[in-house]
Each structure stands twice: as C-alpha cells, then as structure tokens.
C-alpha cells in the first residue's frame, strides 16, 4: 500500500459481477483502487466448460493481461476468476499467480486460492459449495478445495453454462440451496463464481444460518487486500472482513 491506498491489478474474464469491485471501492472511500483489465476467455456462452476454462487460464494469456495493467503499478496482481484458476488443480493455480507476479513484480493471488485462504481464516474445515457451474466444473472446484485440506460437506451445482447465465440467476436460488443443505457439520458456505454478484447475501445468510458465507468477489478482495497490507475491518461484508 502507498499513501494508505491499496491498488489491485484485476485480470477479469467478464461475466457480470465485476461491478462489486467498484461497489466495495466506494464503500471504503476508494482507499481500494480496482484497476481492471479484461482477460481473454474461451468458450463463448459455454465458458464454464472445463476445456474452455483451461484455455482461459493459460499462462501466456495471463502474462499478456498482466502486462496491460503493469503501467498502473498495482500493489497486488489478481487473477479474478474462480473457474479459470481451479480447473487444473492447485499446482496450476499457483503457477498462474507466479506468472502474474513475475510480470508485475508484486505478490499475486487468484479467486480460487483466495477461497482456500478465506476458509482457513474463518476456521472452516467442512464447507458446503453452492456452485452456479455444471456438474464437472463444480466437482473440480470441490476437488481443488480438498487439496488444501478442506472437507466438502455438500456440493450443489446449478448448471449455468457460462458467466452471463450465472449473473442472471436469482440470488434466492443460492439462499434456498444454503438453507436446504445446512447441517451442524458444515462450517461455512462457498459461492464460487465471480459472475454471481452475491454481496447482498453474505450478512443476510450469516445472520440466518449462523455460519460464514464466502463469495467469489468477497474473498478475492479480502485476500488481495491482505497481500497489499490492509489491516482494517470493513463492516457489511461478513465475518471474513471482521478477521483483519
């Protein structure tokens, strides 16, 4: 951070929920600056297909996107995509952030890695995943979390073929799924798609179910700010943002 401002270099495959980064920036009086560039993605309207996601998260494409944001001198680089960062597992996810970091010369993270760190921060060991994705992609996210020692208490998939479809899904469907699968053994709920603008669900469900709710753009911002040196609690964004 410089002058009390955290500058995030966000590489985003556009799905719809990206406005939440600006929404959060406004909530903290722009002491978080989201420098967003559009990252290329494969697959057209079916970009939740695993093969399309592997192309989207290709290292050369991420390096190209990182070079676009380099002149803005961000404090942290962010591969702000969940499915494009978990689809090939932990080793590839870490290679992606290493590639971004090498271009920008600063620490880097991705949404998938942020989920693993966020679950640890809120003390979750067993997570219910409420995924917008088709079944194969949803299972790949669950497998990714298990690489970090997390147990999957329930996996729900909603069959959205791509980010735009996920963006237009009703948040009530995610809330209903959380209520349906809630169980004493579940420590937290994860809604992994960055296209799903779910800020408004977080505190509502946390009050109702008494457990942390982790959403894609929420965990992305939290982990990026952590890497930038932010240490201030931010009300209104759930238990995770009370953990600084």
DOLUM-23671 format. One record per residue: residue number from 0; residue in three letters; chain; x, y, z of N, C-alpha, C in turn. Coordinates in steps of 0.001 Angstrom, whole numbers. Example, Ala and Ser with C-alpha at 12.3 -4.5 7.8 and 13.67 -1.06 7.14 Angstrom:
<sites>
{site 0 'ala' 'A' {13190 -5690 7800} {12300 -4500 7800} {13200 -3300 7800}}
{site 1 'ser' 'A' {12850 -2250 7080} {13670 -1060 7140} {12900 30 7870}}
</sites>
This chain:
<sites>
{site 0 'unk' 'A' {841 -1197 0} {0 0 0} {871 1240 0}}
{site 1 'unk' 'A' {441 2245 -748} {1124 3526 -782} {132 4620 -425}}
{site 2 'unk' 'A' {508 5472 538} {-367 6568 959} {-1715 6062 1465}}
{site 3 'unk' 'A' {-1705 4886 2089} {-2938 4332 2640} {-3913 3813 1607}}
{site 4 'unk' 'A' {-3464 3612 373} {-4334 3151 -707} {-3808 1821 -1240}}
{site 5 'unk' 'A' {-4713 852 -1362} {-4370 -451 -1928} {-4805 -485 -3385}}
{site 6 'unk' 'A' {-3846 -718 -4271} {-4106 -733 -5707} {-4071 -2180 -6199}}
{site 7 'unk' 'A' {-5218 -2651 -6706} {-5341 -4038 -7133} {-5379 -4128 -8655}}
{site 8 'unk' 'A' {-4475 -4893 -9224} {-4484 -5143 -10663} {-5302 -6389 -10951}}
{site 9 'unk' 'A' {-6551 -6189 -11360} {-7521 -7266 -11506} {-7619 -7721 -12956}}
{site 10 'unk' 'A' {-7317 -8985 -13209} {-7486 -9588 -14527} {-8818 -10323 -14514}}
{site 11 'unk' 'A' {-9802 -9824 -15251} {-11187 -10297 -15123} {-11739 -10801 -16445}}
{site 12 'unk' 'A' {-12164 -12067 -16519} {-12956 -12518 -17662} {-14406 -12104 -17409}}
{site 13 'unk' 'A' {-14916 -11178 -18158} {-16164 -10512 -17816} {-17341 -11484 -17782}}
{site 14 'unk' 'A' {-18077 -11438 -16671} {-19274 -12257 -16527} {-20478 -11464 -16081}}
{site 15 'unk' 'A' {-20241 -10350 -15382} {-21345 -9514 -14923} {-21166 -8992 -13516}}
{site 16 'unk' 'A' {-20582 -9804 -12631} {-20480 -9415 -11231} {-19322 -8505 -10899}}
{site 17 'unk' 'A' {-18572 -8074 -11913} {-17369 -7277 -11660} {-17680 -5934 -11013}}
{site 18 'unk' 'A' {-18924 -5465 -11146} {-19253 -4173 -10540} {-19066 -4194 -9037}}
{site 19 'unk' 'A' {-19040 -5385 -8425} {-18858 -5450 -6974} {-17505 -4893 -6542}}
{site 20 'unk' 'A' {-16493 -4977 -7397} {-15198 -4404 -7038} {-15313 -2888 -6885}}
{site 21 'unk' 'A' {-16058 -2261 -7768} {-16263 -815 -7679} {-17175 -466 -6497}}
{site 22 'unk' 'A' {-18139 -1324 -6255} {-19042 -1129 -5125} {-18258 -1127 -3812}}
{site 23 'unk' 'A' {-17345 -2087 -3681} {-16523 -2155 -2472} {-15608 -944 -2380}}
{site 24 'unk' 'A' {-15007 -551 -3506} {-14109 610 -3502} {-14837 1851 -2995}}
{site 25 'unk' 'A' {-16054 2019 -3429} {-16845 3162 -2979} {-17115 3073 -1478}}
{site 26 'unk' 'A' {-17367 1842 -985} {-17666 1652 439} {-16491 2028 1330}}
{site 27 'unk' 'A' {-15260 1938 813} {-14081 2284 1617} {-13464 3599 1127}}
{site 28 'unk' 'A' {-14297 4433 528} {-13853 5763 74} {-12657 5697 -869}}
{site 29 'unk' 'A' {-12657 4688 -1705} {-11642 4496 -2748} {-10226 4358 -2192}}
{site 30 'unk' 'A' {-10128 3884 -945} {-8806 3507 -436} {-8401 2140 -982}}
{site 31 'unk' 'A' {-9318 1489 -1665} {-9004 343 -2514} {-9306 774 -3946}}
{site 32 'unk' 'A' {-8308 677 -4818} {-8466 1085 -6214} {-8456 -159 -7099}}
{site 33 'unk' 'A' {-9578 -493 -7745} {-9612 -1665 -8620} {-9212 -1296 -10047}}
{site 34 'unk' 'A' {-8008 -1675 -10430} {-7531 -1452 -11796} {-7849 -2717 -12592}}
{site 35 'unk' 'A' {-8917 -2666 -13367} {-9428 -3860 -14029} {-9050 -3890 -15499}}
{site 36 'unk' 'A' {-8597 -5061 -15952} {-8414 -5298 -17376} {-9196 -6551 -17742}}
{site 37 'unk' 'A' {-9718 -6554 -18946} {-10496 -7703 -19402} {-9551 -8804 -19849}}
{site 38 'unk' 'A' {-9619 -9938 -19191} {-8800 -11091 -19560} {-9548 -11915 -20609}}
{site 39 'unk' 'A' {-8838 -12348 -21612} {-9438 -13167 -22673} {-10038 -14428 -22067}}
{site 40 'unk' 'A' {-11198 -14850 -22583} {-11708 -16151 -22160} {-12257 -16913 -23351}}
{site 41 'unk' 'A' {-12123 -18227 -23279} {-12551 -19110 -24364} {-13967 -19600 -24112}}
{site 42 'unk' 'A' {-14584 -20144 -25151} {-15832 -20875 -24962} {-17094 -20117 -25243}}
{site 43 'unk' 'A' {-17034 -18827 -25500} {-18257 -18084 -25785} {-19260 -18201 -24657}}
{site 44 'unk' 'A' {-20483 -18568 -24997} {-21537 -18679 -23987} {-21410 -19931 -23140}}
{site 45 'unk' 'A' {-20491 -20820 -23498} {-20293 -22053 -22731} {-18945 -22024 -22013}}
{site 46 'unk' 'A' {-18592 -20880 -21445} {-17250 -20746 -20893} {-17075 -21387 -19522}}
{site 47 'unk' 'A' {-18066 -22144 -19039} {-17858 -22982 -17861} {-17468 -24406 -18245}}
{site 48 'unk' 'A' {-17277 -24632 -19530} {-16792 -25932 -19991} {-15335 -26111 -19558}}
{site 49 'unk' 'A' {-14963 -27265 -19004} {-13604 -27427 -18491} {-12503 -27138 -19504}}
{site 50 'unk' 'A' {-12654 -27569 -20738} {-11594 -27318 -21722} {-11469 -25829 -22019}}
{site 51 'unk' 'A' {-12604 -25130 -22135} {-12560 -23678 -22342} {-11880 -22994 -21163}}
{site 52 'unk' 'A' {-12135 -23468 -19962} {-11544 -22866 -18774} {-10033 -23076 -18733}}
{site 53 'unk' 'A' {-9577 -24245 -19194} {-8126 -24474 -19229} {-7450 -23511 -20199}}
{site 54 'unk' 'A' {-8128 -23210 -21305} {-7575 -22226 -22239} {-7600 -20822 -21632}}
{site 55 'unk' 'A' {-8699 -20491 -20976} {-8833 -19163 -20365} {-7713 -18893 -19372}}
{site 56 'unk' 'A' {-7353 -19914 -18598} {-6324 -19748 -17572} {-4918 -20049 -18047}}
{site 57 'unk' 'A' {-4698 -20088 -19348} {-3368 -20361 -19867} {-2359 -19319 -19413}}
{site 58 'unk' 'A' {-1146 -19751 -19110} {-145 -18854 -18528} {226 -17713 -19474}}
{site 59 'unk' 'A' {354 -18000 -20751} {718 -16933 -21685} {-372 -15867 -21758}}
{site 60 'unk' 'A' {-1622 -16282 -21696} {-2720 -15315 -21747} {-2750 -14462 -20471}}
{site 61 'unk' 'A' {-2454 -15063 -19354} {-2420 -14292 -18107} {-1254 -13315 -18108}}
{site 62 'unk' 'A' {-130 -13728 -18636} {1009 -12795 -18737} {656 -11604 -19624}}
{site 63 'unk' 'A' {-29 -11870 -20743} {-444 -10778 -21635} {-1357 -9794 -20905}}
{site 64 'unk' 'A' {-2317 -10321 -20153} {-3238 -9453 -19419} {-2514 -8674 -18333}}
{site 65 'unk' 'A' {-1565 -9325 -17660} {-807 -8645 -16609} {5 -7489 -17186}}
{site 66 'unk' 'A' {536 -7649 -18383} {1312 -6562 -18994} {438 -5336 -19256}}
{site 67 'unk' 'A' {-854 -5553 -19485} {-1763 -4429 -19733} {-1917 -3563 -18484}}
{site 68 'unk' 'A' {-1946 -4202 -17314} {-2153 -3455 -16075} {-838 -2966 -15462}}
{site 69 'unk' 'A' {286 -3448 -15960} {1590 -3102 -15399} {1844 -1596 -15303}}
{site 70 'unk' 'A' {1485 -770 -16312} {1768 673 -16201} {1081 1360 -15027}}
{site 71 'unk' 'A' {30 731 -14477} {-689 1328 -13345} {-31 1019 -12006}}
{site 72 'unk' 'A' {993 193 -12017} {1785 -130 -10827} {929 -598 -9647}}
{site 73 'unk' 'A' {196 -1689 -9824} {-617 -2197 -8717} {249 -2751 -7588}}
{site 74 'unk' 'A' {-332 -2805 -6397} {344 -3393 -5243} {222 -4913 -5234}}
{site 75 'unk' 'A' {-827 -5412 -5870} {-1106 -6847 -5909} {-1687 -7178 -7279}}
{site 76 'unk' 'A' {-1292 -8304 -7841} {-1917 -8810 -9050} {-2965 -9847 -8698}}
{site 77 'unk' 'A' {-4073 -9846 -9423} {-5190 -10728 -9076} {-5764 -11388 -10328}}
{site 78 'unk' 'A' {-5727 -12695 -10387} {-6452 -13446 -11407} {-7860 -13631 -10843}}
{site 79 'unk' 'A' {-8729 -12673 -11195} {-10053 -12568 -10572} {-11057 -13448 -11298}}
{site 80 'unk' 'A' {-10776 -14730 -11257} {-11619 -15732 -11909} {-11532 -16991 -11070}}
{site 81 'unk' 'A' {-12667 -17554 -10718} {-12624 -18781 -9922} {-12380 -19989 -10820}}
{site 82 'unk' 'A' {-13281 -20221 -11767} {-13217 -21460 -12551} {-11946 -21556 -13381}}
{site 83 'unk' 'A' {-11456 -20427 -13885} {-10225 -20441 -14666} {-8985 -20622 -13826}}
{site 84 'unk' 'A' {-9136 -20596 -12499} {-7972 -20797 -11627} {-7995 -22127 -10878}}
{site 85 'unk' 'A' {-9157 -22766 -10766} {-9160 -24060 -10062} {-9194 -25255 -11009}}
{site 86 'unk' 'A' {-9520 -25041 -12283} {-9907 -26152 -13156} {-8822 -27208 -13312}}
{site 87 'unk' 'A' {-7558 -26827 -13191} {-6470 -27806 -13343} {-5753 -28085 -12029}}
{site 88 'unk' 'A' {-6340 -27679 -10912} {-5794 -28029 -9616} {-4849 -27003 -9013}}
{site 89 'unk' 'A' {-4399 -27318 -7819} {-3609 -26380 -7020} {-2291 -26003 -7684}}
{site 90 'unk' 'A' {-1582 -26972 -8230} {-267 -26685 -8811} {-389 -25659 -9939}}
{site 91 'unk' 'A' {-1392 -25831 -10795} {-1587 -24875 -11892} {-2033 -23525 -11364}}
{site 92 'unk' 'A' {-2908 -23506 -10363} {-3355 -22238 -9778} {-2168 -21447 -9237}}
{site 93 'unk' 'A' {-1241 -22132 -8605} {-69 -21451 -8063} {878 -21009 -9179}}
{site 94 'unk' 'A' {946 -21793 -10260} {1758 -21378 -11410} {1172 -20130 -12060}}
{site 95 'unk' 'A' {-143 -20024 -12093} {-789 -18833 -12651} {-404 -17575 -11870}}
{site 96 'unk' 'A' {-506 -17643 -10564} {-179 -16452 -9776} {1319 -16156 -9796}}
{site 97 'unk' 'A' {2145 -17189 -9899} {3584 -16955 -10055} {3862 -16200 -11354}}
{site 98 'unk' 'A' {3150 -16562 -12420} {3353 -15903 -13712} {2940 -14437 -13649}}
{site 99 'unk' 'A' {1819 -14165 -13015} {1348 -12780 -12881} {2313 -11973 -12028}}
{site 100 'unk' 'A' {2748 -12570 -10927} {3681 -11895 -10024} {4992 -11560 -10728}}
{site 101 'unk' 'A' {5455 -12464 -11578} {6714 -12229 -12278} {6612 -11042 -13228}}
{site 102 'unk' 'A' {5463 -10857 -13862} {5269 -9724 -14771} {5160 -8418 -13995}}
{site 103 'unk' 'A' {4397 -8437 -12909} {4094 -7201 -12180} {5128 -6849 -11120}}
{site 104 'unk' 'A' {5885 -7827 -10662} {6867 -7566 -9620} {6260 -7341 -8250}}
{site 105 'unk' 'A' {5057 -7870 -8036} {4365 -7734 -6750} {3695 -9075 -6436}}
{site 106 'unk' 'A' {3226 -9283 -5196} {2511 -10527 -4896} {1256 -10658 -5754}}
{site 107 'unk' 'A' {813 -11907 -5945} {-393 -12149 -6738} {-1213 -13265 -6104}}
{site 108 'unk' 'A' {-2508 -13235 -6387} {-3411 -14276 -5925} {-4444 -14527 -7006}}
{site 109 'unk' 'A' {-5311 -15487 -6750} {-6453 -15749 -7624} {-7671 -16001 -6744}}
{site 110 'unk' 'A' {-8825 -15999 -7359} {-10046 -16210 -6575} {-10052 -17587 -5920}}
{site 111 'unk' 'A' {-9610 -18601 -6638} {-9618 -19944 -6050} {-8670 -20052 -4863}}
{site 112 'unk' 'A' {-7462 -19519 -5019} {-6536 -19524 -3884} {-7093 -18696 -2733}}
{site 113 'unk' 'A' {-7775 -17602 -3058} {-8377 -16769 -2009} {-9436 -17543 -1235}}
{site 114 'unk' 'A' {-10204 -18394 -1915} {-11188 -19215 -1198} {-10503 -20109 -166}}
{site 115 'unk' 'A' {-9403 -20728 -538} {-8711 -21613 392} {-8199 -20833 1603}}
{site 116 'unk' 'A' {-7619 -19664 1373} {-7125 -18845 2480} {-8273 -18316 3334}}
{site 117 'unk' 'A' {-9367 -17928 2701} {-10502 -17381 3448} {-11147 -18443 4329}}
{site 118 'unk' 'A' {-11293 -19660 3804} {-11871 -20735 4617} {-11025 -20985 5857}}
{site 119 'unk' 'A' {-9726 -20960 5669} {-8827 -21140 6820} {-8985 -19984 7814}}
{site 120 'unk' 'A' {-9106 -18765 7292} {-9187 -17603 8171} {-10449 -17633 9042}}
{site 121 'unk' 'A' {-11569 -18103 8494} {-12798 -18136 9292} {-12927 -19434 10084}}
{site 122 'unk' 'A' {-11905 -20289 10030} {-11890 -21503 10833} {-12719 -22641 10276}}
{site 123 'unk' 'A' {-13019 -22600 8986} {-13856 -23643 8384} {-13021 -24863 8018}}
{site 124 'unk' 'A' {-13531 -26020 8338} {-12904 -27272 7926} {-13785 -28067 6962}}
{site 125 'unk' 'A' {-15088 -27865 7094} {-16053 -28574 6249} {-16967 -27537 5597}}
{site 126 'unk' 'A' {-16985 -27520 4277} {-17628 -26440 3522} {-18733 -26994 2633}}
{site 127 'unk' 'A' {-19833 -26259 2549} {-20870 -26551 1564} {-20650 -25640 370}}
{site 128 'unk' 'A' {-20531 -26213 -812} {-20291 -25466 -2043} {-21602 -25317 -2803}}
{site 129 'unk' 'A' {-21967 -24070 -3087} {-23181 -23757 -3847} {-22718 -23143 -5163}}
{site 130 'unk' 'A' {-22545 -23975 -6180} {-21895 -23566 -7417} {-22911 -23317 -8523}}
{site 131 'unk' 'A' {-22692 -22252 -9270} {-23517 -21977 -10438} {-23196 -22929 -11587}}
{site 132 'unk' 'A' {-22043 -23586 -11528} {-21490 -24318 -12663} {-22247 -25613 -12991}}
{site 133 'unk' 'A' {-21987 -26175 -14175} {-22380 -27566 -14434} {-21601 -28518 -13529}}
{site 134 'unk' 'A' {-22077 -29754 -13452} {-21515 -30716 -12501} {-20000 -30928 -12639}}
{site 135 'unk' 'A' {-19447 -31143 -13839} {-17998 -31406 -13897} {-17151 -30258 -13349}}
{site 136 'unk' 'A' {-17557 -29030 -13640} {-16794 -27877 -13168} {-16982 -27687 -11667}}
{site 137 'unk' 'A' {-18199 -27909 -11181} {-18445 -27817 -9743} {-17604 -28842 -8984}}
{site 138 'unk' 'A' {-17520 -30047 -9517} {-16712 -31084 -8858} {-15229 -30727 -8871}}
{site 139 'unk' 'A' {-14791 -30075 -9940} {-13384 -29662 -9996} {-13074 -28643 -8899}}
{site 140 'unk' 'A' {-14024 -27750 -8605} {-13809 -26793 -7512} {-13760 -27514 -6169}}
{site 141 'unk' 'A' {-14662 -28457 -5967} {-14643 -29224 -4719} {-13310 -29968 -4559}}
{site 142 'unk' 'A' {-12833 -30570 -5645} {-11544 -31277 -5592} {-10411 -30318 -5260}}
{site 143 'unk' 'A' {-10471 -29114 -5819} {-9452 -28102 -5544} {-9402 -27787 -4046}}
{site 144 'unk' 'A' {-10546 -27581 -3441} {-10573 -27258 -2010} {-10013 -28395 -1166}}
{site 145 'unk' 'A' {-10261 -29624 -1590} {-9734 -30746 -802} {-8206 -30782 -843}}
{site 146 'unk' 'A' {-7595 -30211 -1885} {-6127 -30144 -1931} {-5568 -29264 -821}}
{site 147 'unk' 'A' {-6412 -28438 -223} {-5997 -27567 877} {-6468 -28105 2227}}
{site 148 'unk' 'A' {-6889 -29359 2244} {-7276 -29993 3492} {-8710 -29731 3923}}
{site 149 'unk' 'A' {-9516 -29150 3052} {-10909 -28894 3391} {-11776 -30099 3032}}
{site 150 'unk' 'A' {-12790 -30347 3843} {-13792 -31367 3531} {-14987 -30695 2869}}
{site 151 'unk' 'A' {-15629 -31399 1949} {-16813 -30880 1281} {-18045 -31523 1909}}
{site 152 'unk' 'A' {-18797 -30719 2663} {-19981 -31233 3337} {-21145 -31419 2397}}
{site 153 'unk' 'A' {-21201 -30616 1348} {-22242 -30763 327} {-21794 -30017 -913}}
{site 154 'unk' 'A' {-22139 -30558 -2075} {-21835 -29911 -3345} {-23118 -29763 -4139}}
{site 155 'unk' 'A' {-23482 -28524 -4422} {-24684 -28207 -5202} {-24234 -27558 -6508}}
{site 156 'unk' 'A' {-24738 -28027 -7639} {-24425 -27379 -8915} {-25721 -26964 -9600}}
{site 157 'unk' 'A' {-25685 -25832 -10315} {-26897 -25219 -10853} {-26895 -25127 -12374}}
{site 158 'unk' 'A' {-25859 -25673 -13008} {-25853 -25909 -14460} {-25837 -24658 -15333}}
{site 159 'unk' 'A' {-25334 -23539 -14834} {-25170 -22364 -15703} {-24008 -22632 -16659}}
{site 160 'unk' 'A' {-24236 -22599 -17982} {-23158 -22931 -18920} {-22053 -21896 -18991}}
{site 161 'unk' 'A' {-22345 -20654 -18594} {-21334 -19609 -18655} {-21600 -18505 -17654}}
{site 162 'unk' 'A' {-20666 -17540 -17600} {-20753 -16478 -16609} {-21991 -15614 -16739}}
{site 163 'unk' 'A' {-22367 -15279 -17985} {-23552 -14438 -18162} {-24800 -15116 -17640}}
{site 164 'unk' 'A' {-24915 -16414 -17876} {-26059 -17169 -17350} {-26057 -17138 -15828}}
{site 165 'unk' 'A' {-24869 -17285 -15238} {-24760 -17266 -13781} {-25136 -15900 -13219}}
{site 166 'unk' 'A' {-24714 -14836 -13910} {-25013 -13485 -13436} {-26509 -13249 -13307}}
{site 167 'unk' 'A' {-27281 -13798 -14231} {-28718 -13556 -14229} {-29502 -14552 -13376}}
{site 168 'unk' 'A' {-28818 -15461 -12712} {-29512 -16364 -11787} {-30001 -15588 -10573}}
{site 169 'unk' 'A' {-31124 -15998 -10033} {-31660 -15354 -8844} {-30823 -15702 -7618}}
{site 170 'unk' 'A' {-30508 -14684 -6826} {-29800 -14958 -5572} {-30654 -15772 -4617}}
{site 171 'unk' 'A' {-31963 -15716 -4791} {-32841 -16529 -3947} {-32545 -18010 -4109}}
{site 172 'unk' 'A' {-32096 -18412 -5296} {-31773 -19825 -5522} {-30580 -20249 -4668}}
{site 173 'unk' 'A' {-29601 -19366 -4529} {-28439 -19678 -3688} {-28828 -19701 -2209}}
{site 174 'unk' 'A' {-29678 -18760 -1805} {-30132 -18723 -416} {-30927 -19987 -86}}
{site 175 'unk' 'A' {-31806 -20395 -998} {-32611 -21595 -777} {-31717 -22831 -703}}
{site 176 'unk' 'A' {-30690 -22878 -1548} {-29770 -24018 -1518} {-29020 -24076 -195}}
{site 177 'unk' 'A' {-28595 -22926 319} {-27891 -22894 1602} {-28787 -23409 2724}}
{site 178 'unk' 'A' {-30031 -22962 2722} {-30962 -23427 3767} {-31186 -24933 3665}}
{site 179 'unk' 'A' {-31301 -25420 2435} {-31601 -26838 2218} {-30468 -27734 2704}}
{site 180 'unk' 'A' {-29230 -27313 2478} {-28096 -28199 2782} {-27485 -27925 4151}}
{site 181 'unk' 'A' {-27959 -26922 4851} {-27366 -26596 6148} {-27421 -27795 7090}}
{site 182 'unk' 'A' {-26345 -27987 7820} {-26214 -29130 8723} {-25217 -28731 9804}}
{site 183 'unk' 'A' {-25350 -29251 11016} {-24402 -28886 12079} {-22941 -29150 11731}}
{site 184 'unk' 'A' {-22673 -30107 10841} {-21288 -30428 10496} {-20674 -29452 9509}}
{site 185 'unk' 'A' {-21476 -28591 8903} {-20970 -27643 7913} {-20529 -26371 8618}}
{site 186 'unk' 'A' {-19308 -25933 8321} {-18736 -24765 8989} {-18938 -23470 8216}}
{site 187 'unk' 'A' {-19088 -23557 6889} {-19187 -22352 6067} {-19805 -22713 4726}}
{site 188 'unk' 'A' {-20284 -21691 4035} {-20856 -21851 2699} {-19979 -21099 1695}}
{site 189 'unk' 'A' {-19757 -21699 530} {-18951 -21070 -513} {-19773 -20949 -1795}}
{site 190 'unk' 'A' {-19819 -19734 -2347} {-20482 -19460 -3630} {-19375 -19020 -4582}}
{site 191 'unk' 'A' {-18873 -19916 -5453} {-17583 -19671 -6074} {-17523 -18818 -7336}}
{site 192 'unk' 'A' {-18584 -18480 -7990} {-18499 -17832 -9303} {-18375 -16314 -9181}}
{site 193 'unk' 'A' {-17339 -15719 -9799} {-17178 -14255 -9760} {-18275 -13538 -10537}}
{site 194 'unk' 'A' {-18957 -14236 -11441} {-20063 -13618 -12172} {-21290 -13410 -11287}}
{site 195 'unk' 'A' {-21359 -14132 -10181} {-22504 -14033 -9267} {-22238 -12900 -8281}}
{site 196 'unk' 'A' {-22996 -11842 -8415} {-22845 -10679 -7534} {-23634 -10932 -6258}}
{site 197 'unk' 'A' {-22961 -11490 -5253} {-23643 -12019 -4077} {-23355 -11258 -2790}}
{site 198 'unk' 'A' {-22791 -10048 -2887} {-22525 -9283 -1666} {-23756 -9183 -777}}
{site 199 'unk' 'A' {-24906 -8962 -1382} {-26116 -8707 -591} {-26582 -9935 177}}
{site 200 'unk' 'A' {-26084 -11110 -184} {-26484 -12337 516} {-25671 -12595 1771}}
{site 201 'unk' 'A' {-24452 -12048 1824} {-23491 -12509 2822} {-24011 -12346 4242}}
{site 202 'unk' 'A' {-24290 -11125 4640} {-24678 -10911 6038} {-26083 -11424 6323}}
{site 203 'unk' 'A' {-26939 -11390 5315} {-28292 -11937 5489} {-28227 -13419 5854}}
{site 204 'unk' 'A' {-27445 -14200 5097} {-27347 -15630 5375} {-26532 -15909 6634}}
{site 205 'unk' 'A' {-25530 -15107 6898} {-24762 -15318 8123} {-25628 -15124 9353}}
{site 206 'unk' 'A' {-26491 -14123 9331} {-27405 -13920 10467} {-28390 -15076 10588}}
{site 207 'unk' 'A' {-28905 -15520 9462} {-29927 -16565 9470} {-29372 -17931 9855}}
{site 208 'unk' 'A' {-28206 -18294 9297} {-27669 -19642 9473} {-26548 -19718 10501}}
{site 209 'unk' 'A' {-26022 -18563 10893} {-25019 -18545 11948} {-23656 -19054 11538}}
{site 210 'unk' 'A' {-23352 -19013 10228} {-22077 -19522 9731} {-21511 -18563 8694}}
{site 211 'unk' 'A' {-20200 -18554 8512} {-19622 -17671 7497} {-20097 -18019 6094}}
{site 212 'unk' 'A' {-20278 -16982 5303} {-20626 -17128 3889} {-19490 -16501 3086}}
{site 213 'unk' 'A' {-18924 -17273 2168} {-17797 -16830 1356} {-18241 -16754 -96}}
{site 214 'unk' 'A' {-18114 -15578 -694} {-18476 -15412 -2101} {-17239 -15017 -2894}}
{site 215 'unk' 'A' {-17311 -15212 -4202} {-16103 -15103 -5018} {-15469 -13721 -4975}}
{site 216 'unk' 'A' {-16237 -12687 -5230} {-15636 -11349 -5251} {-15247 -10890 -3849}}
{site 217 'unk' 'A' {-15983 -11338 -2853} {-15635 -11016 -1462} {-14266 -11578 -1091}}
{site 218 'unk' 'A' {-14049 -12885 -1346} {-12771 -13484 -939} {-11622 -12944 -1776}}
{site 219 'unk' 'A' {-11903 -12638 -3052} {-10869 -12083 -3926} {-10356 -10754 -3379}}
{site 220 'unk' 'A' {-11275 -9874 -3033} {-10891 -8569 -2485} {-10169 -8748 -1158}}
{site 221 'unk' 'A' {-10713 -9592 -304} {-10121 -9784 1032} {-8677 -10267 938}}
{site 222 'unk' 'A' {-8424 -11285 120} {-7074 -11816 71} {-6124 -10841 -606}}
{site 223 'unk' 'A' {-6589 -10171 -1647} {-5740 -9181 -2303} {-5389 -8046 -1349}}
{site 224 'unk' 'A' {-6366 -7568 -596} {-6084 -6516 382} {-5115 -7005 1453}}
{site 225 'unk' 'A' {-5274 -8252 1874} {-4348 -8818 2866} {-2916 -8784 2343}}
{site 226 'unk' 'A' {-2745 -9178 1082} {-1407 -9181 486} {-859 -7767 319}}
{site 227 'unk' 'A' {-1769 -6800 153} {-1341 -5405 -8} {-977 -4750 1314}}
{site 228 'unk' 'A' {-1328 -5405 2440} {-1014 -4844 3744} {-2179 -4189 4453}}
{site 229 'unk' 'A' {-3387 -4350 3950} {-4593 -3795 4587} {-4853 -4524 5886}}
{site 230 'unk' 'A' {-5160 -3792 6948} {-5390 -4410 8253} {-6644 -3854 8941}}
{site 231 'unk' 'A' {-7554 -3327 8180} {-8723 -2649 8731} {-9996 -3464 8498}}
{site 232 'unk' 'A' {-10776 -3684 9552} {-12063 -4347 9387} {-12987 -3486 8529}}
{site 233 'unk' 'A' {-13828 -4154 7736} {-14786 -3442 6891} {-16170 -4003 7184}}
{site 234 'unk' 'A' {-17063 -3228 7812} {-18393 -3732 8125} {-19244 -3908 6873}}
{site 235 'unk' 'A' {-20171 -4861 6957} {-21105 -5072 5871} {-20744 -6164 4903}}
{site 236 'unk' 'A' {-19569 -6803 5095} {-19102 -7822 4157} {-18839 -9159 4835}}
{site 237 'unk' 'A' {-19494 -9379 5960} {-19442 -10675 6597} {-18296 -10864 7563}}
{site 238 'unk' 'A' {-18268 -12061 8147} {-17274 -12382 9164} {-15848 -12307 8622}}
{site 239 'unk' 'A' {-15689 -12625 7349} {-14342 -12610 6775} {-13714 -11239 6911}}
{site 240 'unk' 'A' {-14470 -10192 6663} {-13915 -8829 6724} {-13837 -8297 8153}}
{site 241 'unk' 'A' {-14290 -9077 9108} {-14058 -8751 10508} {-12827 -9470 11039}}
{site 242 'unk' 'A' {-12085 -10138 10137} {-10983 -11001 10577} {-9614 -10343 10432}}
{site 243 'unk' 'A' {-9548 -9099 9965} {-8247 -8451 9807} {-7612 -8204 11166}}
</sites>
